Structures are given as structure tokens and as C-alpha cells.
Amino acid sequence: MEMLSLNQLIGGNFSPAGVDYPTVLRKRVKKSGTILQPLYEAISNSLEATTGSENHIIITICKNKQLFSDSFSFLSLHIQDDGTGFNESSFSRFERLFDESKNRNNLGSGRLQYLHYFKLTQIVSVFIAKDSTKKKRTILLSMDYYKQYGSVIYSQIEQAGEDTPINTTVSFFIPLCEDDKNQLGIISTSDLKESVLKRYLNNFCINRENLQSIEFRQYINDIYDNSETKTITIDDIPEADYHDEFDINYSTLNIKGTDIEKCSDSEKFTIDAYFLPPSILNKTEIRLTSKGESFPATGFNFSLITEAPRIDKEKNTLFLISS
């Protein structure tokens, strides 16, 4: 996908900033320590926008290779999905930094990592609008706009043809740091696949039987390098080594508020355990799961398990608990 500029978008407008972006980037949400954080943020959005095995997510890295040279230079990184698209509610959340309408742990700060790493982030999305017609929304995100326009988000919306497929592509252009650009130039599709597998292992384990098609592609000098295409399949996702179900009763305070009493009502819980090598899971971990997503077990003391000796010295254990 080509890199667009402001003068190529007619009839668009800038979104109100709402915050002082330079200060927020400098003091509140600092640059992540991993070069792939913008990629992870975009993939997380793609996983949320899609529902399972009927959907596709394609990660494409584009590079240049000089004649008579073995080195590559990074050009762009693209994440495409065929999910619901950047509809009105999604764009409204995107405009409002630290918005808690999705959930209190998802504040929309992912776009700040886009700004930390790249001069330009471009989002092109086709979606079904409230009037049931297809619309195409194009978004340009850049700190370059802030000084002149007081905003980092420029967007344009237009009618899309009825035959246009619903999809969203997030594209990253021009790394702001030369070291980041060099790192991206040597990352292979195999590296990307391994990193994404490790990052989303919990979610992939939960959704193993209904996993989105996730593919990694590489273009060299605008030519598709088919030999470097990689995919994440069900064979890449481990099956549970242990499964159990158990009931837990509800509890309540007694009338005086001095003691806790067990109720007759109960909930069924399931627990799945995976024995994984340290290269995939660096420590024993317990996570709670809901609706295909996993969350840290914050507020619970599981030290008896997480600090216990390994069952297998060669592996760590991932516990996924759901109800």
C-alpha cells in the first residue's frame, strides 16, 4: 500500500487533540522497549475486530535490497484484517485518548506507540456505516501535524463501492530512529511469526479450535517473496497437557457483617495447564480468561503455584482459568 499525504485526501479534517501530545509522549506514556510494540498494538486490534477461523490477518513487511548487496533496508509494515472495520464507534474511541468505554485496561494508548516509533501511521478501512452503506475511512497519524494544526489525527471518509470488501489495513512508514530502522531491516517473517506466537500464546491457546488465519508476507523491491511466507496454524498452538473442572460456591457476609458464609449457589470453573519450554514461556504463569481473551490474575495470590519448583525442569507451566 502506498504512503498517502495530506494533499491526497480531499474533504478531510483534523480531530481535536484533547491532550498535549508532546507532554504525554515525554512524561506519561513513554516509548516501549520493543521495536515490535506498534505491530502488537495493531494485531491486538485485528484480533478484537475478527471472530475466528473465518477471518484472515495478514502481516506484510516491505524492504529494499541494493544490487550486489546482501543487506536490506526497511520500507513499511502493514497489518490487514477482514474484521468489522473502523466504524463510527471505533473511530470515536480512537480520537479520545485514555477513553475507558471499551474497558478500563484498554485506554487507546496504543496509538502513542505508533507516534513514538514512526513518522507516519496510515489506516485505511472499509466498513458498514450506520446507514447500512459501505464507507471508506482513511486516517493519517503523525506528530508532524501537531505544531501546525494542534492535532495528530487527520481523517477522511467517503463512499465505498458495494463490491469493495470490508477490511482494515494499518501501515507504518518511516521509522523515527535509525537503530529501529536497521532492526526492522533484518527482521524476517520467521522472526515475526515467532514473536507473535509468544506474545499471543495465551489467546491462541484459548481459541485454538477457532483461530484466525494469520499469515506473514515479505516484499523485496515491490516483488512478493513467496519463499518467505509463513503462517500460524493450529499445529503451532500447543494442546493442554492437563484439564480439570471444579465448582466454587459463592460466599456472602452474614447479617452482622462479622463473618463470611458459603452460599448454595456455585459456578463451574475450568483450568487448562500447558507445559512449555522457557523459550516460549519464561516463568510459570496463571491467567484468567474470558470471551477468548486472557488477563493477568491481578489481586490474587498464587505464589504457592508460581513460586513452586518446576514439575519438569525443562519447562514452565501456563495455567488458564475460566468460568
N, C-alpha and C positions, 0 to 999 in steps of 0.2 A: 504494500500500500504506500502510495506517495505521501510525502510530507506536505501538508497544506499550510498556507499563510493567511493572515487576516484579510488581505485584499482578494482572496479567492472565495471568501464567504460573503454573500450579499444579504443584507437584511438581518444580520445577527445583532447581538448585544452583549454587553458585559454584565455579569452578575454582581450585585453588591457584595463587597468583601466581608463585612461584618466583623472582621478582626484585623489587627495589624500583622499581616503575614510575615514580614521580616523579623519582628519580635518573637512571634510564635515559633518560627523555624530556628531562631537562635537560642531561645530560652526554654520553651515548653516542650516541643516535640523535635528532638534532635535527630540527626541522620543515623539511620540504623547501621549496625556493624557488618551487615552482609550485603554484598552487591546485588543479590537476587531479591531483596525485600520488595522492590516495586513489582517484580514478577509475581511474588507470592500474594501481594495485595490484589492484583488483577485476577489471579486464579481463584482466590477466595470468592471474589465477586461472581466469577463464572460458575463456580460450584453452587452458589446460592441461587443463581438465575436459572439453573438447569435442574432437572428432576431425576435423571438416571440414565440407564443404558440406551435410551432412545436419543440421547443428546451427544453432541460432539464438542470437544475443546481442542483447539489446535494452537500450539505454541511454535512460532516461527522466528528463527534468528537469521538475520541477513548480514553478510560480510563481503568485503572486497579482498581480493588476492592479487598482488602485483605480479606481473610477468617475471619469471626467473626468480621468484621468491617463495619461501615456504611459510611465510608469516601472513596472518590475516588481520584486517582492520575492521572493527565493528561499525555497522551502519544503522541497524534498527532492530527492535524486538517487538513482536506482535502476539497478542493473545486474543483468539477469536472463539466465540461460543454461539450456539444457536438457541440460547435461552430466551427469556421473556423480553429482553431488550431494555433500553434506557428510557422507560416510560416516564410519565409525569411525576409519579411519586418517587421514583428512583432519582430523577434529576433534582427534585426538590430537596431530598436528603443530601445529595452531592453538593448543592450550593451552600448548605448550612453546616459549617464546621462544628464539631462537638455536639451534633444532633443525637439525641437518645431515643428517637422514635422507633428504631429497629430493635435495639436492646442497649442496656447501659454499658456493655463492654464493647459495643461497636459504635464508635463516635465519629466515623468518617475521616479519621486522621490518616488513613492510608494514602490519600492524595498528597499529603505533606511529604511522604517518602518519594512520590513522583517528582515533586518540586526539588527535593534535596539532590536527586541523582541526575535528572535530565532537564535540558534546556526547554524541551517541548514534549508534552504528552498530548496525544490526539485520540479522541474517542469518536467512532462513527457507529451509530446504532439505528437499526430499523425495528420498529415496534408497532403494536396495535394501540392507537390512541383511544381516548375516552369516547370519541365519536365513531369508533369501530373502523376507522380508516387507517391505512398504513402511513406512518410518518418516518422521516429520516432526521435524526438529530446528530449534528456534528459539534464536538466540543474541543476547544484548544485550551490547554492549561500550561501557563508559563509565568515565572516570576518576572520575565522581561516586561510584561504588561503593567505591573503594579505601579511603577513610578509614574508612568504617563496617564494610566486610566484608573488607578486606585482599585484594581481588581486583578485576579489571576485567572479568571474563568471567562472565556468568550464562547458563545454558542449560537448556533443557527438551526432552525427547524424548517423543514419543507415537506411537501407531499411526496410520498414514495409510490412507485408503480405497484399495482396489485400483485404482480408476479415477483416482486422483489422479496427474497427470503428474509425472514426475521433473524437477525443476528447482531452481535456487537463485537467490534474489534478495538482493542486498546493497543496503541502503538507508542513506543518510546524512541525518541530521536535525540541525538547529540548529548552524550554524557558530559556533565559539567566538570568532572575530574579526569585528568589524563590517565591516572592509575586505574580508575574504574573502566575507562575505555579499553585499556590494554587487557584488563582481566576479562572483559566481555569478548574481546577478540580471540581469546584462546579457549573459551568455554565451548565444549562440544554438545551435541544433542544427547549423548550418553551422560555427560555431566548434569545436564538439565533434568533428564529423567530421574537419575539417582537422587538429586536434590529435592525434587518434587515428591518423590516416593517417601523420602524420610520426613519431609515437612508435613505431609498429609496422611501419614500412615494410619493414625487413629481413625480419621474419617473414612479412609479407603477400607479399613478392616470392617467398620460398621456397615458400609454399603457394598461389600464385596460382591454380592449377588446382583446388584443393580448399579454397577459402576459406569459412569460416563466413559465414552470413548475418548481417550486422551492421547494425542499424537504430537510428536516433536519433529519439526522440519528445519532444514537449513538451505539457504540460498547463497550461492557464491557468485559474485558479479552478475546478479539478477537471474542466475540459472539454478533451477531446482536440483539439489544434490540428493538424488533418490537413495544413494547408498548410506546416507546418514540419518534416514528416517527411523525413529524409534517410537514405540507405543507402550503404554501401560495397560496390561491385560490382567485378567483375573489370576493368571499364573504368577504374576508378580506380587500378589497380595496374599500373605500367609493366612491359613485357616487357624481357628482357635485350637490350642493344644488342650484346653480344659474348658468345660461349660457346666454351669450349675444354675439352678433356680431355687429361690427361697422366699418365704413370706416374712414380712416385718409388720408388726402391729403398730397402729397409731397410738400415741400417748397424749395425755392432756393433764393440766394441773387440776388438782382436786378443788372442791368448793372453797376451801380456806386459802388456797394458793400456797400451801406449805409442802406439797408432795406431788410427785408425778405418778399418774395411774395409767395402766395399759388399757386401751380400748379394744373392743371386739373387732372393729374394722381393721383390715390389713391391706397391704399392697404386695404384689408379686415383683420381685427383683430378679434380674438375670446377671450373671457375671461370666465374662469370657476372658481367658488368660492366653497370652501369646509369649512363647519363649523365643527371644530374638537376639541375634549377635550384637555386641557393642557397637559395631559399625553402623547399625540401624537404630538401636536404642541404647543410649549411653548410661542409663540407670533405670532401676525398677521404678515404674510409674503407675499411678492409679488415676483414671479419668472417668468422669461421669458423662453419660451420653443421652442425647435427646434429639429426636427428629433428624437423625442422620448426621448430627454434629457431636463433637466431644468437647469437654470443658475441664479445666483443672479442678481438682477436688478441694477448692478453697474453703477454709473454715472447718475442715475435717482433719483429725489427727490420725493418719495412717502410718505413723512412724514404725509401728510394730511390724508392718509388712515391708515398707520401703527401705528400712534400715536393717532388715533381717539378712542373714547370709544367703547367697545365691543357691538355688536348688541345683543349678548347673553352673559351674564356674566359667563356662564359655559363653553364657547367655544371661541377659536380663529379662525381666518379665513385665509385660504390659497388661494391666488389668483394666477392662472396660466394664463399667457397671451401669445398668439401665433399668428403668421401670416405666 
